[in-house]
Amino acid sequence: MVGKKPTDKNTKVEILQAYEELAKEKAALKSELDKVAQENQSGTKEQPKLEQKTAMNQLSSVQEKMNNTIESLAKIQLGFGSAANELSEQLTTKASKLEEIRRTLEEEIQQLTQLHNLEVSDDILDTLIQAYEDNTKAYQEEYSRRSEVLFQEILEQRNTWGKEQEEQQRAIKERNENLNKTRQRDAAEYKYNLELQRQLQNDEYEQEQKALYKQLEELLQETEKQWAEREKAISEREKQFEELKAKVEAFPKDKEAAIKKATEEGKGIAYYQAKVKSDLYSKEVEGQKRFYEQRLQSLEQTITNQETRIQNLSKQLESALKQVQDLAVKAIEGTSNVNSYQAIKEIALEQAKTQAKNK
């Protein structure tokens, strides 16, 4: 009985099992052929028709099994793939040759049937059977040899596949190691660049802070210098004011002294001349007095304006110092380095403009 026919979906183990079953069937087929040959040799010449009919039936059974074997071989070919194609083709060729032998044997039997009235020699059938057995033996040997070659090829393919798997695993491992090394190197490089960039930013920030503090120091020194000059100028004007005030206060006394002196000196001069001179001198003194009074008022107004300006400048200085301190604290805390620096520069420029206007 023919076993389960393999398909292209079967595994290698199932295909090998089907192959072993076919080998067993082939052995059974050979045994039946041997049995037919023995029966033909042991039969008598008086029953040629019966022997021929039995041989025909047995050959038909052999043909059916041979067809099943060919079909199974075709299925095995699909399972083994490209490695078994050559062997399957050879086995199919051998099976076709056996089929030709069978047809030849049938033709010979038919000829013997047509010539059954003639004397049929047993040697002819023995020769045909012997030729069939020889071909079968050759087929078996070739089949065994091809099977061994096929098994060796399968084994080599398995070994090759195993080596390829190992090589692939090694390549994957090496690739993963290189990838990890590359990632680690990139991470280290990124960390180094980030730290370097931060260091450069910190250095630049410190340089900006130093420059800012230097500008603030220069601004404060310049402001203090200008205030000192203004205070000196105001002090000088106050001194002038005091001198002029003293002169104004001394005018009545000087007038009286001058009148007294003129009176004493004019006793020997005519009254008219003395009076004219006294009037002229009085007018001159009055003019000088008015001049000095106007000058005194102007100086008082100037002093008042200067005091008001000093108060305004003091308030501006306090406000500027407070803004500078606030911005300096923010700059030190790192919350607003560039904006603080720009704001301080704007304040410094505004102070410079204000000072220029006050001058």
RODO-2510 file (C-alpha; in nm, 4 decimals, decimal comma):
residues 359
     n   res          X          Y          Z
     1     m     0,0000     0,0000     0,0000
     2     v     0,1316     0,3413    -0,0969
     3     g     0,2039     0,5716     0,2025
     4     k     0,0948     0,9304     0,2434
     5     k     0,2177     1,1388    -0,0482
     6     p     0,4492     1,4284     0,0538
     7     t     0,3789     1,7867    -0,0465
     8     d     0,5816     2,1069    -0,0567
     9     k     0,4432     2,1966     0,2877
    10     n     0,5952     1,8923     0,4623
    11     t     0,9045     1,9226     0,6786
    12     k     1,2361     1,7552     0,5986
    13     v     1,1682     1,4833     0,8555
    14     e     0,8301     1,4015     0,6967
    15     i     0,9895     1,3959     0,3512
    16     l     1,2617     1,1563     0,4727
    17     q     0,9951     0,9327     0,6272
    18     a     0,8066     0,9299     0,2963
    19     y     1,1313     0,8465     0,1223
    20     e     1,1897     0,5488     0,3545
    21     e     0,8338     0,4268     0,2916
    22     l     0,8920     0,4479    -0,0840
    23     a     1,2139     0,2534    -0,0403
    24     k     1,0184    -0,0147     0,1453
    25     e     0,7536    -0,0211    -0,1289
    26     k     1,0266    -0,0482    -0,3868
    27     a     1,1747    -0,3447    -0,2002
    28     a     0,8300    -0,5055    -0,1822
    29     l     0,7861    -0,4419    -0,5532
    30     k     1,1171    -0,6111    -0,6252
    31     s     1,0122    -0,9035    -0,4093
    32     e     0,6908    -0,9423    -0,6066
    33     l     0,8833    -0,9279    -0,9322
    34     d     1,1144    -1,2008    -0,8044
    35     k     0,8111    -1,4023    -0,7055
    36     v     0,6631    -1,3632    -1,0537
    37     a     0,9911    -1,4733    -1,2046
    38     q     1,0016    -1,7801    -0,9824
    39     e     0,6442    -1,8718    -1,0677
    40     n     0,7205    -1,8372    -1,4360
    41     q     1,0231    -2,0614    -1,3993
    42     s     0,8351    -2,3275    -1,1944
    43     g     0,5311    -2,3436    -1,4298
    44     t     0,4847    -2,6080    -1,7026
    45     k     0,4786    -2,5600    -2,0770
    46     e     0,1240    -2,7066    -2,0992
    47     q    -0,0262    -2,3904    -1,9349
    48     p     0,1143    -2,0920    -2,1257
    49     k    -0,2087    -1,8946    -2,1333
    50     l    -0,2622    -1,9135    -1,7567
    51     e     0,0945    -1,8071    -1,6898
    52     q     0,0677    -1,5217    -1,9328
    53     k    -0,2563    -1,4018    -1,7733
    54     t    -0,1055    -1,4189    -1,4228
    55     a     0,2007    -1,2360    -1,5451
    56     m    -0,0216    -0,9691    -1,7016
    57     n    -0,2129    -0,9194    -1,3741
    58     q     0,1034    -0,9039    -1,1732
    59     l     0,2582    -0,6628    -1,4198
    60     s    -0,0547    -0,4452    -1,3975
    61     s    -0,0181    -0,4391    -1,0200
    62     v     0,3469    -0,3572    -1,0636
    63     q     0,2517    -0,0810    -1,3086
    64     e     0,0063     0,0707    -1,0605
    65     k     0,2640     0,0665    -0,7841
    66     m     0,5198     0,2048    -1,0247
    67     n     0,2877     0,4931    -1,1102
    68     n     0,2325     0,5586    -0,7417
    69     t     0,6061     0,5513    -0,6915
    70     i     0,6568     0,8015    -0,9743
    71     e     0,3891     1,0285    -0,8320
    72     s     0,5426     1,0027    -0,4845
    73     l     0,8818     1,0843    -0,6291
    74     a     0,7315     1,3940    -0,7885
    75     k     0,5903     1,4976    -0,4506
    76     i     0,9245     1,4350    -0,2836
    77     q     1,0834     1,6575    -0,5444
    78     l     0,8652     1,9451    -0,4284
    79     g     0,9646     1,8832    -0,0657
    80     f     1,3395     1,8504    -0,1125
    81     g     1,3635     2,1548    -0,3366
    82     s     1,6489     2,2341    -0,5665
    83     a     1,8880     1,9892    -0,3946
    84     a     1,6653     1,6891    -0,4852
    85     n     1,5646     1,8006    -0,8356
    86     e     1,8499     1,6240    -1,0097
    87     l     1,8008     1,2969    -0,8191
    88     s     1,4240     1,3071    -0,8706
    89     e     1,4725     1,3591    -1,2421
    90     q     1,7096     1,0645    -1,2554
    91     l     1,4695     0,8479    -1,0558
    92     t     1,1868     0,9555    -1,2820
    93     t     1,4022     0,8666    -1,5832
    94     k     1,4742     0,5250    -1,4332
    95     a     1,1050     0,4744    -1,3663
    96     s     1,0302     0,5700    -1,7269
    97     k     1,2882     0,3185    -1,8428
    98     l     1,1243     0,0538    -1,6254
    99     e     0,7940     0,1499    -1,7833
   100     e     0,9473     0,0995    -2,1252
   101     i     1,0782    -0,2399    -2,0110
   102     r     0,7320    -0,3276    -1,8877
   103     r     0,5765    -0,2318    -2,2213
   104     t     0,8414    -0,4304    -2,4011
   105     l     0,7661    -0,7256    -2,1771
   106     e     0,3936    -0,6932    -2,2507
   107     e     0,4649    -0,6810    -2,6215
   108     e     0,6755    -0,9927    -2,5900
   109     i     0,3990    -1,1649    -2,3946
   110     q     0,1434    -1,0608    -2,6567
   111     q     0,3667    -1,1965    -2,9251
   112     l     0,3961    -1,5181    -2,7269
   113     t     0,0170    -1,5245    -2,6907
   114     q    -0,0267    -1,4864    -3,0654
   115     l     0,2272    -1,7551    -3,1160
   116     h     0,1043    -1,9795    -2,8326
   117     n     0,0608    -2,2618    -3,0808
   118     l     0,4297    -2,2367    -3,1413
   119     e     0,6845    -2,3722    -2,9029
   120     v     0,7804    -2,1026    -2,6536
   121     s     1,1216    -2,1287    -2,5035
   122     d     1,1558    -2,0622    -2,1316
   123     d     1,4837    -1,8899    -2,1961
   124     i     1,3105    -1,5934    -2,3561
   125     l     1,1027    -1,5127    -2,0498
   126     d     1,3985    -1,5819    -1,8227
   127     t     1,6071    -1,3491    -2,0295
   128     l     1,3436    -1,0759    -2,0062
   129     i     1,3063    -1,1260    -1,6319
   130     q     1,6807    -1,1347    -1,5860
   131     a     1,7135    -0,8127    -1,7843
   132     y     1,4408    -0,6596    -1,5726
   133     e     1,6139    -0,7745    -1,2565
   134     d     1,9442    -0,6375    -1,3811
   135     n     1,7839    -0,3057    -1,4591
   136     t     1,6095    -0,3080    -1,1234
   137     k     1,9356    -0,3874    -0,9486
   138     a     2,1113    -0,1114    -1,1383
   139     y     1,8249     0,1214    -1,0553
   140     q     1,8506     0,0200    -0,6869
   141     e     2,2242     0,0794    -0,6833
   142     e     2,1889     0,4114    -0,8604
   143     y     1,9030     0,5016    -0,6313
   144     s     2,1091     0,4128    -0,3242
   145     r     2,4076     0,6046    -0,4559
   146     r     2,1971     0,9094    -0,5397
   147     s     2,0255     0,8864    -0,2035
   148     e     2,3608     0,8797    -0,0284
   149     v     2,4779     1,1764    -0,2373
   150     l     2,1543     1,3569    -0,1589
   151     f     2,1913     1,2887     0,2130
   152     q     2,5501     1,4112     0,1990
   153     e     2,4397     1,7252     0,0175
   154     i     2,1633     1,7806     0,2727
   155     l     2,4138     1,7280     0,5538
   156     e     2,6578     1,9689     0,3905
   157     q     2,3795     2,2202     0,3408
   158     r     2,2851     2,1856     0,7063
   159     n     2,6468     2,2366     0,8085
   160     t     2,6757     2,5301     0,5703
   161     w     2,3524     2,6722     0,7032
   162     g     2,4805     2,6306     1,0594
   163     k     2,8042     2,8064     0,9701
   164     e     2,6113     3,0810     0,7962
   165     q     2,3939     3,1195     1,1062
   166     e     2,7021     3,1389     1,3268
   167     e     2,8620     3,3888     1,0900
   168     q     2,5429     3,5921     1,0839
   169     q     2,5194     3,5858     1,4647
   170     r     2,8832     3,6899     1,4871
   171     a     2,8264     3,9711     1,2357
   172     i     2,5174     4,0871     1,4270
   173     k     2,7093     4,0783     1,7556
   174     e     2,9988     4,2706     1,6006
   175     r     2,7583     4,5215     1,4474
   176     n     2,5820     4,5709     1,7817
   177     e     2,9159     4,6160     1,9588
   178     n     3,0278     4,8718     1,7002
   179     l     2,6919     5,0457     1,7273
   180     n     2,7200     5,0604     2,1066
   181     k     3,0758     5,1928     2,0808
   182     t     2,9625     5,4552     1,8303
   183     r     2,6737     5,5587     2,0537
   184     q     2,9007     5,5813     2,3572
   185     r     3,1564     5,7825     2,1601
   186     d     2,8853     6,0167     2,0284
   187     a     2,7423     6,0586     2,3800
   188     a     3,0877     6,1374     2,5226
   189     e     3,1580     6,3836     2,2407
   190     y     2,8190     6,5498     2,2899
   191     k     2,8812     6,5768     2,6656
   192     y     3,2283     6,7241     2,6068
   193     n     3,0972     6,9775     2,3534
   194     l     2,8119     7,0713     2,5868
   195     e     3,0464     7,1240     2,8812
   196     l     3,2866     7,3215     2,6606
   197     q     3,0034     7,5386     2,5330
   198     r     2,8808     7,6021     2,8867
   199     q     3,2337     7,6888     2,9989
   200     l     3,2711     7,9328     2,7093
   201     q     2,9355     8,0876     2,7923
   202     n     3,0349     8,1217     3,1584
   203     d     3,3672     8,2813     3,0610
   204     e     3,1924     8,5186     2,8238
   205     y     2,9357     8,6018     3,0919
   206     e     3,2106     8,6737     3,3459
   207     q     3,3903     8,8977     3,0950
   208     e     3,0671     9,0863     3,0308
   209     q     3,0122     9,1223     3,4059
   210     k     3,3641     9,2578     3,4535
   211     a     3,3176     9,5026     3,1660
   212     l     2,9806     9,6068     3,3080
   213     y     3,1202     9,6656     3,6559
   214     k     3,4104     9,8611     3,5057
   215     q     3,1707    10,0828     3,3115
   216     l     2,9597    10,1347     3,6230
   217     e     3,2695    10,2264     3,8237
   218     e     3,3811    10,4719     3,5564
   219     l     3,0296    10,6179     3,5411
   220     l     3,0186    10,6640     3,9181
   221     q     3,3647    10,8205     3,9227
   222     e     3,2713    11,0582     3,6414
   223     t     2,9462    11,1492     3,8177
   224     e     3,1233    11,2114     4,1478
   225     k     3,3847    11,4195     3,9682
   226     q     3,1174    11,6315     3,8018
   227     w     2,9351    11,6757     4,1326
   228     a     3,2585    11,7769     4,3031
   229     e     3,3186    12,0350     4,0314
   230     r     2,9619    12,1620     4,0652
   231     e     2,9925    12,1826     4,4436
   232     k     3,3195    12,3722     4,4027
   233     a     3,1578    12,6143     4,1589
   234     i     2,8612    12,6611     4,3928
   235     s     3,0981    12,7188     4,6858
   236     e     3,2862    12,9824     4,4887
   237     r     2,9618    13,1526     4,3934
   238     e     2,8479    13,1454     4,7559
   239     k     3,1805    13,3038     4,8518
   240     q     3,1297    13,5740     4,5902
   241     f     2,7767    13,6214     4,7182
   242     e     2,9023    13,6671     5,0742
   243     e     3,1619    13,9175     4,9566
   244     l     2,9050    14,1121     4,7581
   245     k     2,6616    14,0947     5,0473
   246     a     2,9273    14,2311     5,2804
   247     k     2,9959    14,5123     5,0370
   248     v     2,6249    14,5934     5,0101
   249     e     2,5892    14,5951     5,3861
   250     a     2,8948    14,8224     5,4108
   251     f     2,7572    15,0758     5,1597
   252     p     2,5585    15,2837     5,4163
   253     k     2,8588    15,3120     5,6404
   254     d     3,0803    15,3992     5,3465
   255     k     2,8218    15,6539     5,2391
   256     e     2,8099    15,8149     5,5785
   257     a     3,1857    15,8136     5,6015
   258     a     3,2125    15,9642     5,2565
   259     i     2,9548    16,2297     5,3418
   260     k     3,1270    16,3033     5,6658
   261     k     3,4600    16,3183     5,4911
   262     a     3,3185    16,5368     5,2180
   263     t     3,1600    16,7634     5,4764
   264     e     3,4804    16,7947     5,6668
   265     e     3,6783    16,8462     5,3500
   266     g     3,4195    17,0843     5,1999
   267     k     3,4146    17,3325     5,4821
   268     g     3,6556    17,5400     5,2835
   269     i     3,4663    17,4919     4,9562
   270     a     3,1517    17,6557     4,8556
   271     y     2,8298    17,5033     4,9711
   272     y     2,7087    17,4635     4,6143
   273     q     3,0042    17,2568     4,5056
   274     a     2,9827    17,0455     4,8158
   275     k     2,6134    16,9896     4,7640
   276     v     2,6618    16,9022     4,3945
   277     k     2,9447    16,6692     4,4749
   278     s     2,7475    16,5166     4,7556
   279     d     2,4480    16,4638     4,5295
   280     l     2,6602    16,3139     4,2561
   281     y     2,8335    16,0872     4,5012
   282     s     2,5019    15,9910     4,6533
   283     k     2,3650    15,9051     4,3106
   284     e     2,6755    15,7052     4,2322
   285     v     2,6460    15,5217     4,5620
   286     e     2,2777    15,4568     4,4996
   287     g     2,3586    15,3252     4,1531
   288     q     2,6244    15,0951     4,2863
   289     k     2,3893    14,9881     4,5637
   290     r     2,1167    14,9010     4,3127
   291     f     2,3717    14,7217     4,0965
   292     y     2,4965    14,5176     4,3886
   293     e     2,1420    14,4474     4,5062
   294     q     2,0474    14,3231     4,1594
   295     r     2,3663    14,1182     4,1490
   296     l     2,2836    13,9816     4,4931
   297     q     1,9321    13,8853     4,3820
   298     s     2,0762    13,7184     4,0731
   299     l     2,3215    13,5234     4,2871
   300     e     2,0465    13,4244     4,5295
   301     q     1,8367    13,2985     4,2381
   302     t     2,1391    13,1149     4,1004
   303     i     2,2042    12,9548     4,4399
   304     t     1,8377    12,8547     4,4672
   305     n     1,8492    12,7011     4,1192
   306     q     2,1721    12,5214     4,2012
   307     e     2,0252    12,3826     4,5235
   308     t     1,7165    12,2622     4,3340
   309     r     1,9395    12,1063     4,0705
   310     i     2,1520    11,9401     4,3378
   311     q     1,8393    11,7925     4,4956
   312     n     1,7206    11,6634     4,1566
   313     l     2,0622    11,5196     4,0808
   314     s     2,0705    11,3539     4,4237
   315     k     1,7329    11,1945     4,3584
   316     q     1,8456    11,0810     4,0109
   317     l     2,1661    10,9424     4,1580
   318     e     1,9770    10,7482     4,4251
   319     s     1,7352    10,6107     4,1625
   320     a     2,0212    10,5214     3,9267
   321     l     2,2184    10,3543     4,2067
   322     k     1,9121    10,1535     4,3071
   323     q     1,8512    10,0435     3,9473
   324     v     2,2178     9,9573     3,9054
   325     q     2,2143     9,7521     4,2262
   326     d     1,8965     9,5689     4,1222
   327     l     2,0323     9,4943     3,7772
   328     a     2,3676     9,3896     3,9207
   329     v     2,1922     9,1434     4,1542
   330     k     1,9930     9,0012     3,8631
   331     a     2,3052     8,9792     3,6511
   332     i     2,4927     8,7950     3,9284
   333     e     2,2041     8,5522     3,9724
   334     g     2,2206     8,4775     3,5993
   335     t     1,8549     8,5561     3,5357
   336     s     1,9079     8,8347     3,2836
   337     n     2,2684     8,8833     3,1787
   338     v     2,2355     9,0406     2,8340
   339     n     1,9166     9,2396     2,9142
   340     s     2,0644     9,3705     3,2401
   341     y     2,3793     9,4783     3,0633
   342     q     2,1746     9,6577     2,7959
   343     a     1,9526     9,8252     3,0590
   344     i     2,2549     9,9478     3,2536
   345     k     2,4064    10,0878     2,9356
   346     e     2,0782    10,2702     2,8652
   347     i     2,0763    10,4151     3,2186
   348     a     2,4368    10,5252     3,1788
   349     l     2,3558    10,6929     2,8470
   350     e     2,0512    10,8625     3,0008
   351     q     2,2620    10,9908     3,2917
   352     a     2,5211    11,1222     3,0481
   353     k     2,2482    11,3017     2,8499
   354     t     2,1023    11,4516     3,1694
   355     q     2,4431    11,5720     3,2803
   356     a     2,5038    11,7262     2,9390
   357     k     2,1718    11,9140     2,9621
   358     n     2,2482    12,0362     3,3151
   359     k     2,5826    12,1738     3,1975
***
